[in-house]
Amino acid sequence: MLKQNLLYKKIIFVCVNQREEGACCGPSGGREIREQLKQLVYEKGLKGVVRVSQSGCMDVCAKGPNVMVFPDNIWYRGVTVADVPKILTESLAGLADENKVMKS
């Protein structure tokens, strides 16, 4: 086993879980939110700095769609596609201070 530091400065997890019954993030916008975040990361030239990953259930389905940002330990709930630019901007704020992120 090898151990190393993370390859990314930020990892944004978007729940895309899908169930047959009950509240669930995937069909209530999670998939679209993930795709929009991925597109913005690509457009801003942040590939390799920010990773957008899908996740399974975060156990807070009734409050979703859910997005979690690490290592910031931030949880966004009730997210819509319209929230995506703000989530990315807030997630990058600390990185801009370090001159690690290309400014758009």
N, C-alpha and C positions, 0 to 999 in steps of 0.2 A: 504494500500500500504506500502510495506517495501522498504527501500533504503539501499544499501550496496555497498562496493567497488567491482570492477570487479574481477572475479575469475582468470583471466589470466593476465600475464604480457604484452603479445602482442596478438593482433587479426589481422590476415591477411585475408582480404576480396578479393575474386577472383570473378570477374564478369563471370557468366555462362549464362547470358541472351540469349534467342534465339528468333529471329523474323522470320517471313515469308520472308521479304524483307529488303534489306539494310545491312549495316555493323553491325556486332554483335559479341560479345566476345565468347559466348558459342561454336558455331561451328568453330570458328577460333582458337581454342586451349584452351579456358578458362577451359573447363571441365578437360582436361588432366593436365593442370597446377595445378589446385586445387588438383587433385588426387596425383600428384607427391609431392606437398608440404605436404599433409597429411601423405604420406608414409615417407617422411624424418623426419617429426616431431615425428612420431611413432618410427622410427629406432634410433633416437637420444635420446629417452627417455624423450621427452619434452611434452608429453601429460599432460595436467593440467597446463602447463606454457604458451604454445603457442596454440592458437585456430586458425584453418584454417576454414573459413566460406565462403560459397557461397553467392554472392550477385546478386541482379537483376541489371538492367541498372544503370550505373554510369553517364550517359549522356555525355560520351566521346567515343562513339562507334567507330568512325573513327580512333581513336588512339589506339585501343585495339589489343590484349587482355589487360585488365587493372587489376592491383593488387594494393590494398591500405593497408597500414600498420598503425595500431593505437596502442598506442597513439602517434606514431612518426609523423603522418601527412605526410607520404611519399606516393607518387603515382608513380608506375612503369607503363609505357605504352609500347605497342608494345612488350609485353613479349612473350617469347617462353619457351618451356619445358627446353631448355638448360640453361635458366636464373634462374631456380628455386634454385639450390644450392647457387648461389650468393645472391639471395633475402633473403633466410633463414639466411645465414651467416651475412649479413648486418643487418638484423632485430634482431639478437641475440647479436650483438657486445656490446651494452649497458648492457645487462643482464650478460654477462660474467664478466664484470667489477664488478658486484655486487655479484659474486659467486653464482648466482641463476640458472645457466645453467650447465648441465653436459658437460664437454668438451669431444669431440670425438677424 
